Amino acid sequence: MGEIFPQLNAQLADMSTENNSDTQELLNLIGEDAFTRLCSVFGGTRLHISSSERSLQRLSVIAGADLAEKLISHYQGTAISLPKLSSLEIAKRHQSIVNDLKNGMSKRDVAMKYDMTERNVRIIKAKYLE
């Protein structure tokens, strides 16, 4: 899962969602790939998990049969809040920016690479590196 997975956990901890500990638990339970797929489909909503055949089929299509069964056994009868995918993409982008800065790339070059201002690069650097 590389360096992104710990960064996603940190980013999720910073998000202002009501149930971010639940979101982190879900990320740890099913992994980054399945979590990203769930968020791309249901992000910004509460996903109700039941033991019905319909729920199993729907989750199997998105996360795979094994992970769908895992989700149902862990969350049966509850609803989980999923962040919008854009939040996850931002976390990944910030991780890439931080990695580039750590590897010696200048703020100017990072800004050009990610099509942003140097000021935004400084803000990201201050948040994650200082």
PAMI-683850 format. One line per field, with one value per residue (C-alpha): residue number from 0; residue in one letter; z, y, x. Coordinates in nm, 3 decimals. Layout:
% PAMI-683850
pos: NUM | ...
code: A | ...
z: Z | ...
y: Y | ...
x: X | ...
***
This chain:
% PAMI-683850
pos: 0 | 1 | 2 | 3 | 4 | 5 | 6 | 7 | 8 | 9 | 10 | 11 | 12 | 13 | 14 | 15 | 16 | 17 | 18 | 19 | 20 | 21 | 22 | 23 | 24 | 25 | 26 | 27 | 28 | 29 | 30 | 31 | 32 | 33 | 34 | 35 | 36 | 37 | 38 | 39 | 40 | 41 | 42 | 43 | 44 | 45 | 46 | 47 | 48 | 49 | 50 | 51 | 52 | 53 | 54 | 55 | 56 | 57 | 58 | 59 | 60 | 61 | 62 | 63 | 64 | 65 | 66 | 67 | 68 | 69 | 70 | 71 | 72 | 73 | 74 | 75 | 76 | 77 | 78 | 79 | 80 | 81 | 82 | 83 | 84 | 85 | 86 | 87 | 88 | 89 | 90 | 91 | 92 | 93 | 94 | 95 | 96 | 97 | 98 | 99 | 100 | 101 | 102 | 103 | 104 | 105 | 106 | 107 | 108 | 109 | 110 | 111 | 112 | 113 | 114 | 115 | 116 | 117 | 118 | 119 | 120 | 121 | 122 | 123 | 124 | 125 | 126 | 127 | 128 | 129
code: M | G | E | I | F | P | Q | L | N | A | Q | L | A | D | M | S | T | E | N | N | S | D | T | Q | E | L | L | N | L | I | G | E | D | A | F | T | R | L | C | S | V | F | G | G | T | R | L | H | I | S | S | S | E | R | S | L | Q | R | L | S | V | I | A | G | A | D | L | A | E | K | L | I | S | H | Y | Q | G | T | A | I | S | L | P | K | L | S | S | L | E | I | A | K | R | H | Q | S | I | V | N | D | L | K | N | G | M | S | K | R | D | V | A | M | K | Y | D | M | T | E | R | N | V | R | I | I | K | A | K | Y | L | E
z: 0.000 | -0.004 | 0.166 | 0.072 | 0.317 | 0.635 | 0.479 | 0.406 | 0.767 | 0.879 | 0.632 | 0.744 | 1.102 | 1.003 | 0.812 | 0.979 | 0.949 | 1.235 | 1.213 | 1.102 | 1.341 | 1.170 | 0.834 | 0.944 | 1.075 | 0.738 | 0.554 | 0.774 | 0.732 | 0.352 | 0.230 | 0.019 | -0.319 | -0.206 | 0.015 | -0.283 | -0.496 | -0.225 | -0.191 | -0.566 | -0.568 | -0.229 | -0.119 | 0.069 | 0.184 | 0.455 | 0.331 | 0.505 | 0.546 | 0.578 | 0.541 | 0.248 | -0.080 | -0.254 | -0.020 | -0.071 | -0.449 | -0.453 | -0.230 | -0.420 | -0.747 | -0.589 | -0.340 | -0.437 | -0.281 | 0.002 | 0.114 | 0.080 | 0.322 | 0.553 | 0.543 | 0.615 | 0.905 | 1.059 | 0.993 | 0.960 | 1.063 | 1.067 | 0.834 | 0.767 | 0.644 | 0.346 | 0.251 | -0.098 | -0.325 | -0.379 | -0.017 | -0.082 | -0.405 | -0.225 | 0.042 | -0.228 | -0.407 | -0.084 | -0.018 | -0.365 | -0.311 | 0.025 | -0.130 | -0.409 | -0.156 | 0.058 | -0.253 | -0.308 | -0.567 | -0.534 | -0.437 | -0.777 | -0.962 | -0.744 | -0.811 | -1.184 | -1.174 | -0.988 | -1.156 | -0.835 | -0.681 | -0.481 | -0.193 | -0.192 | -0.195 | 0.107 | 0.290 | 0.225 | 0.329 | 0.653 | 0.731 | 0.675 | 0.705 | 0.962
y: 0.000 | 0.220 | 0.551 | 0.668 | 0.440 | 0.603 | 0.944 | 0.856 | 0.750 | 1.083 | 1.277 | 1.092 | 1.178 | 1.546 | 1.540 | 1.708 | 1.416 | 1.295 | 0.936 | 0.961 | 0.684 | 0.461 | 0.565 | 0.475 | 0.143 | 0.072 | 0.167 | -0.070 | -0.348 | -0.354 | -0.177 | 0.129 | -0.005 | -0.129 | 0.176 | 0.405 | 0.212 | 0.238 | 0.611 | 0.664 | 0.509 | 0.611 | 0.898 | 1.177 | 0.947 | 0.697 | 0.339 | 0.102 | -0.248 | -0.538 | -0.912 | -0.917 | -1.082 | -0.745 | -0.581 | -0.868 | -0.843 | -0.465 | -0.472 | -0.769 | -0.576 | -0.283 | -0.443 | -0.812 | -1.107 | -1.173 | -0.811 | -0.778 | -1.068 | -0.911 | -0.578 | -0.741 | -0.949 | -0.642 | -0.372 | -0.566 | -0.354 | -0.025 | 0.267 | 0.396 | 0.745 | 0.753 | 1.058 | 1.199 | 1.062 | 1.413 | 1.414 | 1.098 | 1.233 | 1.548 | 1.337 | 1.138 | 1.458 | 1.609 | 1.292 | 1.315 | 1.682 | 1.605 | 1.319 | 1.547 | 1.810 | 1.549 | 1.429 | 1.777 | 1.923 | 2.300 | 2.460 | 2.628 | 2.298 | 2.127 | 2.411 | 2.377 | 1.998 | 2.005 | 2.320 | 2.519 | 2.828 | 2.826 | 2.962 | 2.645 | 2.434 | 2.630 | 2.575 | 2.200 | 2.190 | 2.375 | 2.141 | 1.813 | 1.881 | 2.155
x: 0.000 | 0.306 | 0.350 | 0.001 | -0.183 | -0.042 | -0.099 | -0.462 | -0.507 | -0.362 | -0.576 | -0.888 | -0.804 | -0.793 | -1.122 | -1.413 | -1.656 | -1.869 | -1.749 | -1.388 | -1.281 | -1.538 | -1.397 | -1.045 | -1.170 | -1.331 | -1.011 | -0.812 | -1.070 | -1.096 | -0.782 | -0.723 | -0.836 | -1.178 | -1.221 | -1.154 | -1.405 | -1.671 | -1.607 | -1.627 | -1.975 | -2.117 | -1.891 | -2.064 | -2.346 | -2.426 | -2.411 | -2.653 | -2.509 | -2.751 | -2.726 | -2.970 | -2.880 | -2.920 | -2.667 | -2.423 | -2.454 | -2.416 | -2.108 | -1.960 | -1.969 | -1.786 | -1.547 | -1.537 | -1.720 | -1.472 | -1.460 | -1.838 | -1.883 | -1.625 | -1.811 | -2.144 | -2.014 | -1.847 | -2.109 | -2.437 | -2.733 | -2.545 | -2.483 | -2.133 | -2.046 | -1.813 | -1.607 | -1.622 | -1.355 | -1.222 | -1.101 | -0.902 | -0.757 | -0.646 | -0.475 | -0.290 | -0.188 | -0.058 | 0.141 | 0.297 | 0.384 | 0.544 | 0.743 | 0.867 | 0.972 | 1.149 | 1.333 | 1.474 | 1.239 | 1.207 | 0.876 | 0.868 | 0.911 | 0.650 | 0.406 | 0.459 | 0.429 | 0.096 | -0.040 | -0.069 | 0.085 | 0.405 | 0.199 | -0.014 | 0.302 | 0.432 | 0.103 | 0.117 | 0.482 | 0.405 | 0.118 | 0.304 | 0.677 | 0.726
***
